[in-house]
Amino acid sequence: MKKDCIKTFLATCLVCLSSLSFPVARATAEEAAFEEPVVSEDSVVETHERAVLVFYHKGRENVPPELYDALDYVTYAVDATLYDADIEVKLPYVRSETDDFSSEELQRHCAEADVRWAVTVYTTYSNDRLSWRFSVYDAVDNFIRASETFWTPFYVGLLTDASIDRSAEKLIQNYQQSFHTFVFSGDTAVSIPQRFIAPEDGVEVFFGGKDGVSVGVVKNKELVAPLFLFVEGKPVLGTAVKGGYWEQPFELSDGVTETPVVLSKPLKKTRQAASFMTDLRGIPETPLKYGVTLGYRFYPILDRWLFNAGYSLWQEKLPLNPDRGRLYQELRFGTGVSLLPNRKFPFRLLAGTGMSIVFVDSAVNILADPLWFGAEYHFSRFAIISEVRLPELFTYSRNSFGSDVSDFGWCVSFGVMLKW
């Protein structure tokens, strides 16, 4: 009950203070007495720290009224999480004077507040999307100890508030773990704001796996990572993540440098797809047949196991009457699986089975595909595909394909596939 009252009081103070810039007592860096964290025997940080809370919002003038509460709640959530972690926030709150936080500016705020830590809250609103970035800056070592970034396409009330709470809690967890994570054993450490270039927006970059440390979300096809401490010249692994796409791991082979890193375009996870293919068919003792196929796929397991259906039109030229072609229609159904274990790799091999029904003149024929093979190369939203089929004919109509001997034909197809 007492904690709820305190949180309510802090929320009220935040609403009043967030529209003001407060004068703060100025002190030099030499006069600032930074408090070292107390580390227990099991390497867990005992939270007796103090911090200054610095926040900046970009695009507030364009925010719809229903988002005002969300913007205030972002800063309140960090403040409340710091309180729960027994980290004292120095009042008053500080507004950033720039579009983003520079290390010099954070150094100055920490010196003025006589603390080691600056907890930054950076929110933006653009293209109907609210995003926030929390970070904990270490003024002694001059780098970001922890960072957490998230965005939502629109405000959905308590669901968005819950996401903000989780981001704030994860920030403090990363901050507390950082004291026994960054161990360099005498190596030279570097802290450089790594720049990333991506082919599209909305990609979130992590150092490590997707459960690692969040760097930020790509906007306007570019992202500049905050300052993190790394061993000079040692490779750094990372992961690019976007909702609905496969994660794209990458490696900074020379470590964090001033050279921009170009991220590859992520591959979309495929649930459904439509295809267009051209066919070349051979049936023993009959002329070659040419045609087109419209296909549809559904993946019960994304990019792994598929059901497919297709409709084909193909024809042949009759040897005794080349001006008149015989038209065939085919309905095909089947299933297949990807043979390669890595679904994130653009090149894929498939195998499957199926059957089809062929209509020609007044005859109906049933074709079985005991085994078919496919090869595909995938891009973000489409793929170049090919198939080889060896159908076997089961028919009750003589001469429907031209002769009595009509088993063991073949079909080769090439085309493109659109994915969603």
C-alpha positions as a Markdown table, in Angstrom:
| # | Residue | x | y | z |
|---|---|---|---|---|
| 1 | Met | 0.0 | 0.0 | 0.0 |
| 2 | Lys | 2.8 | 2.3 | 0.9 |
| 3 | Lys | 4.6 | 1.6 | -2.4 |
| 4 | Asp | 1.4 | 2.3 | -4.4 |
| 5 | Cys | 1.1 | 5.7 | -2.7 |
| 6 | Ile | 4.7 | 6.5 | -3.4 |
| 7 | Lys | 4.3 | 5.5 | -7.1 |
| 8 | Thr | 1.1 | 7.6 | -7.4 |
| 9 | Phe | 3.0 | 10.6 | -5.9 |
| 10 | Leu | 5.9 | 10.1 | -8.3 |
| 11 | Ala | 3.5 | 9.9 | -11.3 |
| 12 | Thr | 1.9 | 13.2 | -10.3 |
| 13 | Cys | 5.3 | 14.8 | -9.9 |
| 14 | Leu | 6.4 | 13.6 | -13.3 |
| 15 | Val | 3.4 | 15.1 | -15.1 |
| 16 | Cys | 4.1 | 18.4 | -13.4 |
| 17 | Leu | 7.8 | 18.3 | -13.9 |
| 18 | Ser | 8.0 | 16.9 | -17.5 |
| 19 | Ser | 7.0 | 20.2 | -19.1 |
| 20 | Leu | 9.7 | 22.2 | -17.3 |
| 21 | Ser | 13.4 | 22.5 | -17.5 |
| 22 | Phe | 15.0 | 23.0 | -14.1 |
| 23 | Pro | 18.2 | 24.8 | -13.2 |
| 24 | Val | 20.7 | 22.5 | -11.5 |
| 25 | Ala | 23.7 | 23.3 | -9.3 |
| 26 | Arg | 26.8 | 23.2 | -11.5 |
| 27 | Ala | 29.9 | 21.3 | -10.4 |
| 28 | Thr | 33.1 | 20.3 | -12.1 |
| 29 | Ala | 34.0 | 16.7 | -12.9 |
| 30 | Glu | 36.8 | 16.8 | -10.3 |
| 31 | Glu | 34.3 | 17.8 | -7.6 |
| 32 | Ala | 31.8 | 15.0 | -8.5 |
| 33 | Ala | 32.0 | 12.2 | -6.0 |
| 34 | Phe | 30.8 | 9.1 | -7.9 |
| 35 | Glu | 29.6 | 6.2 | -5.9 |
| 36 | Glu | 31.0 | 2.8 | -6.7 |
| 37 | Pro | 28.5 | -0.1 | -6.7 |
| 38 | Val | 28.7 | -2.6 | -3.9 |
| 39 | Val | 29.1 | -6.1 | -5.3 |
| 40 | Ser | 28.3 | -9.1 | -3.1 |
| 41 | Glu | 30.1 | -12.4 | -3.0 |
| 42 | Asp | 27.9 | -13.9 | -5.7 |
| 43 | Ser | 28.6 | -11.0 | -8.0 |
| 44 | Val | 25.1 | -9.5 | -7.6 |
| 45 | Val | 25.1 | -5.7 | -7.4 |
| 46 | Glu | 23.7 | -4.4 | -4.1 |
| 47 | Thr | 21.8 | -1.4 | -5.2 |
| 48 | His | 22.9 | 1.6 | -3.1 |
| 49 | Glu | 23.4 | 3.8 | -6.2 |
| 50 | Arg | 22.0 | 7.2 | -7.1 |
| 51 | Ala | 21.2 | 8.3 | -10.6 |
| 52 | Val | 20.1 | 11.3 | -12.6 |
| 53 | Leu | 17.1 | 10.7 | -14.9 |
| 54 | Val | 17.5 | 12.4 | -18.3 |
| 55 | Phe | 14.8 | 12.3 | -20.9 |
| 56 | Tyr | 14.0 | 13.7 | -24.3 |
| 57 | His | 11.1 | 13.3 | -26.6 |
| 58 | Lys | 11.1 | 13.9 | -30.3 |
| 59 | Gly | 7.9 | 14.7 | -32.2 |
| 60 | Arg | 5.6 | 15.4 | -29.2 |
| 61 | Glu | 3.9 | 18.1 | -31.2 |
| 62 | Asn | 2.6 | 15.5 | -33.6 |
| 63 | Val | 1.4 | 13.0 | -31.0 |
| 64 | Pro | -2.3 | 12.4 | -30.9 |
| 65 | Pro | -4.1 | 13.1 | -27.6 |
| 66 | Glu | -4.5 | 9.5 | -26.7 |
| 67 | Leu | -0.7 | 9.0 | -26.6 |
| 68 | Tyr | 0.0 | 11.8 | -24.1 |
| 69 | Asp | -0.5 | 9.4 | -21.2 |
| 70 | Ala | 1.7 | 6.8 | -22.8 |
| 71 | Leu | 4.6 | 9.3 | -23.1 |
| 72 | Asp | 4.3 | 10.3 | -19.4 |
| 73 | Tyr | 4.0 | 6.6 | -18.5 |
| 74 | Val | 7.3 | 5.8 | -20.2 |
| 75 | Thr | 9.3 | 8.0 | -17.8 |
| 76 | Tyr | 7.2 | 7.0 | -14.9 |
| 77 | Ala | 7.8 | 3.3 | -15.6 |
| 78 | Val | 11.6 | 3.8 | -15.4 |
| 79 | Asp | 11.3 | 5.9 | -12.3 |
| 80 | Ala | 9.2 | 3.3 | -10.6 |
| 81 | Thr | 11.5 | 0.4 | -11.6 |
| 82 | Leu | 14.5 | 2.3 | -10.3 |
| 83 | Tyr | 12.7 | 2.8 | -7.0 |
| 84 | Asp | 11.9 | -0.9 | -6.8 |
| 85 | Ala | 15.6 | -1.6 | -7.4 |
| 86 | Asp | 16.5 | 0.8 | -4.5 |
| 87 | Ile | 18.3 | 3.2 | -6.9 |
| 88 | Glu | 17.7 | 6.7 | -5.8 |
| 89 | Val | 16.8 | 9.2 | -8.6 |
| 90 | Lys | 18.2 | 12.7 | -8.1 |
| 91 | Leu | 15.5 | 15.4 | -8.6 |
| 92 | Pro | 14.7 | 17.4 | -10.6 |
| 93 | Tyr | 14.5 | 15.4 | -13.8 |
| 94 | Val | 16.6 | 16.8 | -16.7 |
| 95 | Arg | 15.5 | 17.4 | -20.2 |
| 96 | Ser | 18.1 | 16.8 | -22.9 |
| 97 | Glu | 19.1 | 19.9 | -24.8 |
| 98 | Thr | 19.9 | 18.0 | -28.1 |
| 99 | Asp | 18.1 | 15.7 | -30.4 |
| 100 | Asp | 19.8 | 12.7 | -28.7 |
| 101 | Phe | 22.2 | 12.2 | -25.9 |
| 102 | Ser | 25.9 | 12.9 | -26.4 |
| 103 | Ser | 28.5 | 11.5 | -23.9 |
| 104 | Glu | 29.6 | 15.0 | -23.1 |
| 105 | Glu | 26.1 | 16.0 | -22.2 |
| 106 | Leu | 25.6 | 13.0 | -20.0 |
| 107 | Gln | 29.0 | 13.6 | -18.3 |
| 108 | Arg | 27.9 | 17.1 | -17.5 |
| 109 | His | 24.5 | 16.0 | -16.1 |
| 110 | Cys | 26.2 | 13.4 | -13.9 |
| 111 | Ala | 28.7 | 16.0 | -12.6 |
| 112 | Glu | 26.0 | 18.5 | -11.8 |
| 113 | Ala | 23.9 | 15.9 | -10.0 |
| 114 | Asp | 27.0 | 14.5 | -8.2 |
| 115 | Val | 26.3 | 10.9 | -9.4 |
| 116 | Arg | 27.9 | 8.2 | -11.5 |
| 117 | Trp | 24.9 | 7.0 | -13.4 |
| 118 | Ala | 22.6 | 8.7 | -15.9 |
| 119 | Val | 19.4 | 6.8 | -16.8 |
| 120 | Thr | 18.2 | 8.1 | -20.2 |
| 121 | Val | 14.7 | 7.9 | -21.6 |
| 122 | Tyr | 14.5 | 8.7 | -25.3 |
| 123 | Thr | 11.1 | 8.5 | -26.9 |
| 124 | Thr | 10.0 | 9.3 | -30.5 |
| 125 | Tyr | 6.8 | 9.4 | -32.4 |
| 126 | Ser | 6.8 | 9.2 | -36.2 |
| 127 | Asn | 4.9 | 7.4 | -38.9 |
| 128 | Asp | 2.1 | 6.5 | -36.3 |
| 129 | Arg | 4.6 | 4.6 | -34.3 |
| 130 | Leu | 5.7 | 5.2 | -30.7 |
| 131 | Ser | 9.2 | 4.0 | -29.8 |
| 132 | Trp | 11.3 | 4.3 | -26.7 |
| 133 | Arg | 14.9 | 3.6 | -25.7 |
| 134 | Phe | 16.1 | 3.3 | -22.1 |
| 135 | Ser | 19.8 | 3.2 | -21.2 |
| 136 | Val | 22.1 | 3.4 | -18.2 |
| 137 | Tyr | 25.2 | 5.5 | -18.8 |
| 138 | Asp | 28.4 | 5.1 | -16.7 |
| 139 | Ala | 30.0 | 8.5 | -16.3 |
| 140 | Val | 33.2 | 7.0 | -14.9 |
| 141 | Asp | 34.0 | 4.6 | -17.7 |
| 142 | Asn | 32.1 | 6.7 | -20.3 |
| 143 | Phe | 30.0 | 4.0 | -21.9 |
| 144 | Ile | 26.5 | 2.6 | -21.8 |
| 145 | Arg | 26.1 | -0.2 | -19.2 |
| 146 | Ala | 22.7 | -1.4 | -20.4 |
| 147 | Ser | 20.2 | -0.5 | -23.1 |
| 148 | Glu | 16.6 | -1.5 | -23.9 |
| 149 | Thr | 14.7 | -0.5 | -27.1 |
| 150 | Phe | 11.1 | -1.2 | -28.1 |
| 151 | Trp | 8.4 | 0.2 | -30.3 |
| 152 | Thr | 4.7 | -0.2 | -30.9 |
| 153 | Pro | 2.7 | 0.7 | -34.0 |
| 154 | Phe | -0.1 | 2.3 | -32.0 |
| 155 | Tyr | -1.1 | 2.8 | -28.4 |
| 156 | Val | -3.2 | -0.1 | -27.0 |
| 157 | Gly | -3.7 | 1.0 | -23.4 |
| 158 | Leu | -2.6 | -1.5 | -20.8 |
| 159 | Leu | -0.9 | -3.7 | -23.3 |
| 160 | Thr | 1.5 | -0.9 | -24.2 |
| 161 | Asp | 2.0 | 0.0 | -20.6 |
| 162 | Ala | 2.9 | -3.6 | -19.9 |
| 163 | Ser | 5.5 | -3.6 | -22.7 |
| 164 | Ile | 7.0 | -0.4 | -21.2 |
| 165 | Asp | 7.2 | -2.0 | -17.8 |
| 166 | Arg | 9.0 | -5.0 | -19.2 |
| 167 | Ser | 11.5 | -2.8 | -21.0 |
| 168 | Ala | 12.3 | -0.9 | -17.8 |
| 169 | Glu | 12.7 | -4.1 | -15.8 |
| 170 | Lys | 14.9 | -5.7 | -18.4 |
| 171 | Leu | 17.0 | -2.5 | -18.5 |
| 172 | Ile | 17.8 | -2.8 | -14.7 |
| 173 | Gln | 18.5 | -6.6 | -15.1 |
| 174 | Asn | 21.0 | -5.9 | -17.8 |
| 175 | Tyr | 22.5 | -3.1 | -15.8 |
| 176 | Gln | 23.0 | -5.3 | -12.7 |
| 177 | Gln | 24.5 | -8.1 | -14.8 |
| 178 | Ser | 26.9 | -5.9 | -16.6 |
| 179 | Phe | 29.4 | -5.8 | -13.7 |
| 180 | His | 30.4 | -9.4 | -14.1 |
| 181 | Thr | 29.7 | -9.7 | -17.9 |
| 182 | Phe | 32.3 | -7.2 | -19.1 |
| 183 | Val | 35.6 | -8.8 | -18.1 |
| 184 | Phe | 38.6 | -7.9 | -20.3 |
| 185 | Ser | 41.6 | -9.5 | -18.4 |
| 186 | Gly | 43.9 | -6.7 | -19.4 |
| 187 | Asp | 42.9 | -6.4 | -23.0 |
| 188 | Thr | 42.5 | -2.9 | -24.6 |
| 189 | Ala | 38.8 | -1.8 | -24.4 |
| 190 | Val | 37.2 | 0.4 | -27.0 |
| 191 | Ser | 33.9 | 2.3 | -26.9 |
| 192 | Ile | 32.8 | 3.4 | -30.4 |
| 193 | Pro | 29.2 | 4.2 | -31.5 |
| 194 | Gln | 28.9 | 1.6 | -34.2 |
| 195 | Arg | 26.9 | 2.6 | -37.3 |
| 196 | Phe | 24.5 | 0.2 | -39.1 |
| 197 | Ile | 22.9 | 0.5 | -42.5 |
| 198 | Ala | 19.9 | -1.6 | -43.3 |
| 199 | Pro | 17.8 | -2.1 | -46.5 |
| 200 | Glu | 14.6 | -1.4 | -44.6 |
| 201 | Asp | 13.2 | 0.1 | -41.4 |
| 202 | Gly | 11.9 | -1.7 | -38.3 |
| 203 | Val | 14.9 | -4.0 | -37.9 |
| 204 | Glu | 16.1 | -4.2 | -34.3 |
| 205 | Val | 19.8 | -4.9 | -33.8 |
| 206 | Phe | 21.2 | -6.9 | -30.9 |
| 207 | Phe | 24.8 | -7.5 | -29.7 |
| 208 | Gly | 24.7 | -11.3 | -29.2 |
| 209 | Gly | 21.5 | -13.2 | -29.9 |
| 210 | Lys | 18.0 | -11.9 | -29.9 |
| 211 | Asp | 18.0 | -12.2 | -26.1 |
| 212 | Gly | 21.3 | -10.2 | -26.0 |
| 213 | Val | 21.7 | -6.4 | -25.5 |
| 214 | Ser | 19.5 | -4.3 | -27.7 |
| 215 | Val | 21.3 | -1.7 | -29.8 |
| 216 | Gly | 18.2 | 0.0 | -31.2 |
| 217 | Val | 15.7 | 0.0 | -34.1 |
| 218 | Val | 16.6 | 1.0 | -37.6 |
| 219 | Lys | 14.9 | 4.2 | -38.8 |
| 220 | Asn | 15.4 | 5.8 | -42.1 |
| 221 | Lys | 17.5 | 2.8 | -43.0 |
| 222 | Glu | 20.2 | 3.7 | -40.5 |
| 223 | Leu | 21.0 | 3.1 | -36.8 |
| 224 | Val | 23.9 | 4.4 | -34.7 |
| 225 | Ala | 24.5 | 2.1 | -31.7 |
| 226 | Pro | 25.0 | 3.7 | -28.2 |
| 227 | Leu | 28.5 | 3.5 | -26.7 |
| 228 | Phe | 29.3 | -0.1 | -25.5 |
| 229 | Leu | 32.6 | -1.4 | -24.1 |
| 230 | Phe | 34.3 | -4.1 | -26.3 |
| 231 | Val | 37.7 | -5.7 | -26.6 |
| 232 | Glu | 39.6 | -3.9 | -29.3 |
| 233 | Gly | 40.0 | -6.1 | -32.5 |
| 234 | Lys | 38.0 | -9.0 | -31.2 |
| 235 | Pro | 35.1 | -10.3 | -33.3 |
| 236 | Val | 31.6 | -9.3 | -32.1 |
| 237 | Leu | 28.5 | -11.3 | -32.9 |
| 238 | Gly | 25.2 | -9.8 | -33.4 |
| 239 | Thr | 21.6 | -10.5 | -34.6 |
| 240 | Ala | 19.2 | -8.4 | -36.7 |
| 241 | Val | 15.5 | -9.1 | -35.8 |
| 242 | Lys | 12.3 | -7.9 | -37.4 |
| 243 | Gly | 8.8 | -9.2 | -36.7 |
| 244 | Gly | 7.6 | -11.7 | -39.3 |
| 245 | Tyr | 11.1 | -12.3 | -40.7 |
| 246 | Trp | 13.9 | -14.8 | -39.9 |
| 247 | Glu | 16.6 | -13.5 | -37.6 |
| 248 | Gln | 19.8 | -12.5 | -39.4 |
| 249 | Pro | 23.0 | -13.2 | -37.5 |
| 250 | Phe | 26.1 | -11.2 | -38.4 |
| 251 | Glu | 29.7 | -10.9 | -37.2 |
| 252 | Leu | 31.9 | -7.8 | -36.8 |
| 253 | Ser | 35.1 | -9.6 | -37.7 |
| 254 | Asp | 37.3 | -6.6 | -36.7 |
| 255 | Gly | 35.2 | -5.7 | -33.7 |
| 256 | Val | 33.4 | -2.4 | -33.2 |
| 257 | Thr | 35.0 | 0.2 | -35.5 |
| 258 | Glu | 34.0 | 3.4 | -37.2 |
| 259 | Thr | 33.3 | 1.5 | -40.4 |
| 260 | Pro | 29.5 | 1.3 | -41.1 |
| 261 | Val | 28.1 | -2.2 | -41.1 |
| 262 | Val | 25.7 | -3.1 | -43.9 |
| 263 | Leu | 23.0 | -5.5 | -42.8 |
| 264 | Ser | 21.5 | -8.0 | -45.2 |
| 265 | Lys | 17.8 | -7.9 | -46.2 |
| 266 | Pro | 15.9 | -10.2 | -43.8 |
| 267 | Leu | 14.0 | -13.2 | -45.2 |
| 268 | Lys | 10.3 | -13.1 | -44.7 |
| 269 | Lys | 8.8 | -16.1 | -42.8 |
| 270 | Thr | 6.5 | -17.9 | -45.2 |
| 271 | Arg | 3.1 | -19.0 | -44.2 |
| 272 | Gln | 1.4 | -18.8 | -47.6 |
| 273 | Ala | 2.7 | -18.3 | -51.2 |
| 274 | Ala | 1.5 | -18.0 | -54.8 |
| 275 | Ser | 3.5 | -19.1 | -57.8 |
| 276 | Phe | 3.6 | -18.8 | -61.6 |
| 277 | Met | 5.6 | -21.4 | -63.5 |
| 278 | Thr | 6.3 | -22.4 | -67.1 |
| 279 | Asp | 6.3 | -26.1 | -67.9 |
| 280 | Leu | 8.0 | -28.5 | -70.4 |
| 281 | Arg | 6.5 | -32.0 | -70.4 |
| 282 | Gly | 7.5 | -35.2 | -72.0 |
| 283 | Ile | 5.3 | -38.3 | -72.3 |
| 284 | Pro | 6.7 | -41.4 | -74.1 |
| 285 | Glu | 5.8 | -41.7 | -77.8 |
| 286 | Thr | 4.0 | -38.3 | -77.8 |
| 287 | Pro | 5.2 | -34.8 | -78.8 |
| 288 | Leu | 6.6 | -32.4 | -76.2 |
| 289 | Lys | 4.0 | -30.3 | -74.4 |
| 290 | Tyr | 4.3 | -26.7 | -73.2 |
| 291 | Gly | 2.3 | -25.0 | -70.6 |
| 292 | Val | 1.9 | -22.7 | -67.6 |
| 293 | Thr | 1.0 | -23.4 | -63.9 |
| 294 | Leu | -0.6 | -21.2 | -61.3 |
| 295 | Gly | 0.1 | -22.6 | -57.8 |
| 296 | Tyr | -0.7 | -22.0 | -54.1 |
| 297 | Arg | 1.2 | -23.2 | -51.0 |
| 298 | Phe | 0.4 | -23.3 | -47.3 |
| 299 | Tyr | 3.1 | -24.0 | -44.8 |
| 300 | Pro | 1.8 | -25.6 | -41.5 |
| 301 | Ile | 5.5 | -25.3 | -40.4 |
| 302 | Leu | 7.0 | -22.0 | -41.6 |
| 303 | Asp | 9.4 | -22.6 | -44.5 |
| 304 | Arg | 9.6 | -26.3 | -43.7 |
| 305 | Trp | 6.5 | -28.3 | -44.5 |
| 306 | Leu | 4.1 | -27.4 | -47.2 |
| 307 | Phe | 0.8 | -28.3 | -48.9 |
| 308 | Asn | 0.5 | -27.3 | -52.5 |
| 309 | Ala | -2.2 | -27.0 | -55.1 |
| 310 | Gly | -2.0 | -26.0 | -58.7 |
| 311 | Tyr | -3.9 | -25.5 | -62.0 |
| 312 | Ser | -2.1 | -26.1 | -65.3 |
| 313 | Leu | -2.8 | -25.5 | -69.0 |
| 314 | Trp | -0.6 | -27.2 | -71.5 |
| 315 | Gln | -0.9 | -28.3 | -75.1 |
| 316 | Glu | 0.9 | -30.2 | -77.9 |
| 317 | Lys | 1.1 | -30.0 | -81.6 |
| 318 | Leu | -0.3 | -33.0 | -83.4 |
| 319 | Pro | 2.1 | -34.5 | -85.9 |
| 320 | Leu | -0.5 | -35.0 | -88.7 |
| 321 | Asn | -2.2 | -31.6 | -88.1 |
| 322 | Pro | 0.3 | -29.0 | -86.7 |
| 323 | Asp | -2.3 | -26.2 | -87.0 |
| 324 | Arg | -4.5 | -28.0 | -84.4 |
| 325 | Gly | -3.1 | -28.5 | -80.8 |
| 326 | Arg | -4.5 | -30.6 | -78.1 |
| 327 | Leu | -5.3 | -28.7 | -74.9 |
| 328 | Tyr | -4.7 | -30.4 | -71.5 |
| 329 | Gln | -6.0 | -29.1 | -68.1 |
| 330 | Glu | -4.5 | -30.4 | -64.9 |
| 331 | Leu | -5.4 | -30.1 | -61.2 |
| 332 | Arg | -2.6 | -31.0 | -58.9 |
| 333 | Phe | -2.4 | -31.6 | -55.1 |
| 334 | Gly | 0.6 | -32.6 | -53.0 |
| 335 | Thr | 2.9 | -32.0 | -50.1 |
| 336 | Gly | 6.6 | -31.5 | -49.6 |
| 337 | Val | 9.4 | -30.6 | -47.1 |
| 338 | Ser | 12.6 | -28.6 | -47.1 |
| 339 | Leu | 15.6 | -30.9 | -46.9 |
| 340 | Leu | 18.1 | -28.3 | -45.6 |
| 341 | Pro | 18.1 | -27.7 | -41.8 |
| 342 | Asn | 18.6 | -23.9 | -42.0 |
| 343 | Arg | 15.4 | -22.2 | -43.0 |
| 344 | Lys | 17.1 | -18.8 | -42.8 |
| 345 | Phe | 19.5 | -19.7 | -45.7 |
| 346 | Pro | 18.2 | -18.3 | -49.0 |
| 347 | Phe | 19.0 | -21.5 | -51.1 |
| 348 | Arg | 16.7 | -24.4 | -50.4 |
| 349 | Leu | 16.1 | -28.0 | -51.6 |
| 350 | Leu | 12.7 | -29.7 | -51.4 |
| 351 | Ala | 11.2 | -33.1 | -52.0 |
| 352 | Gly | 7.6 | -34.2 | -52.0 |
| 353 | Thr | 4.9 | -36.4 | -53.4 |
| 354 | Gly | 1.5 | -35.8 | -54.9 |
| 355 | Met | -1.1 | -36.5 | -57.5 |
| 356 | Ser | -3.1 | -34.8 | -60.2 |
| 357 | Ile | -6.1 | -35.1 | -62.5 |
| 358 | Val | -5.7 | -34.4 | -66.2 |
| 359 | Phe | -8.6 | -33.5 | -68.5 |
| 360 | Val | -8.1 | -33.9 | -72.3 |
| 361 | Asp | -10.8 | -34.1 | -74.9 |
| 362 | Ser | -13.4 | -36.4 | -73.2 |
| 363 | Ala | -10.9 | -38.4 | -71.2 |
| 364 | Val | -9.9 | -38.1 | -67.5 |
| 365 | Asn | -6.5 | -39.3 | -66.4 |
| 366 | Ile | -5.0 | -39.7 | -63.0 |
| 367 | Leu | -1.3 | -38.9 | -62.6 |
| 368 | Ala | 0.7 | -39.9 | -59.5 |
| 369 | Asp | 3.9 | -38.1 | -58.4 |
| 370 | Pro | 5.7 | -40.7 | -56.3 |
| 371 | Leu | 8.6 | -38.2 | -55.8 |
| 372 | Trp | 9.2 | -34.7 | -57.0 |
| 373 | Phe | 12.2 | -32.4 | -56.3 |
| 374 | Gly | 12.5 | -28.7 | -56.1 |
| 375 | Ala | 15.3 | -26.1 | -55.9 |
| 376 | Glu | 14.6 | -22.5 | -54.7 |
| 377 | Tyr | 16.5 | -19.3 | -54.1 |
| 378 | His | 14.7 | -16.9 | -51.7 |
| 379 | Phe | 14.7 | -13.2 | -51.5 |
| 380 | Ser | 12.9 | -11.1 | -48.8 |
| 381 | Arg | 9.4 | -11.4 | -50.3 |
| 382 | Phe | 9.7 | -13.6 | -53.4 |
| 383 | Ala | 11.7 | -16.6 | -54.6 |
| 384 | Ile | 12.9 | -18.1 | -57.9 |
| 385 | Ile | 11.8 | -21.7 | -58.0 |
| 386 | Ser | 12.1 | -24.9 | -60.1 |
| 387 | Glu | 10.7 | -28.4 | -60.0 |
| 388 | Val | 11.4 | -31.8 | -61.6 |
| 389 | Arg | 8.6 | -34.3 | -61.6 |
| 390 | Leu | 8.5 | -37.9 | -62.8 |
| 391 | Pro | 4.8 | -38.7 | -62.9 |
| 392 | Glu | 3.4 | -42.2 | -63.5 |
| 393 | Leu | 0.1 | -42.5 | -65.4 |
| 394 | Phe | -2.9 | -44.5 | -64.2 |
| 395 | Thr | -5.6 | -44.2 | -66.9 |
| 396 | Tyr | -8.8 | -46.0 | -68.0 |
| 397 | Ser | -9.0 | -44.3 | -71.4 |
| 398 | Arg | -6.8 | -45.6 | -74.3 |
| 399 | Asn | -5.0 | -43.1 | -76.5 |
| 400 | Ser | -5.9 | -40.2 | -74.3 |
| 401 | Phe | -2.2 | -39.2 | -74.3 |
| 402 | Gly | -1.6 | -40.4 | -77.8 |
| 403 | Ser | -0.6 | -44.1 | -77.5 |
| 404 | Asp | -1.1 | -47.2 | -75.4 |
| 405 | Val | 2.4 | -46.8 | -73.8 |
| 406 | Ser | 2.2 | -43.6 | -71.7 |
| 407 | Asp | 3.8 | -44.4 | -68.3 |
| 408 | Phe | 6.9 | -42.7 | -66.8 |
| 409 | Gly | 6.7 | -39.2 | -68.2 |
| 410 | Trp | 8.6 | -36.2 | -66.9 |
| 411 | Cys | 7.9 | -32.5 | -66.3 |
| 412 | Val | 10.4 | -29.6 | -65.7 |
| 413 | Ser | 9.1 | -26.2 | -64.4 |
| 414 | Phe | 10.6 | -22.8 | -63.7 |
| 415 | Gly | 9.0 | -19.7 | -62.2 |
| 416 | Val | 8.7 | -17.2 | -59.4 |
| 417 | Met | 6.8 | -17.3 | -56.0 |
| 418 | Leu | 5.4 | -14.5 | -54.0 |
| 419 | Lys | 5.4 | -15.0 | -50.2 |
| 420 | Trp | 3.3 | -13.6 | -47.3 |
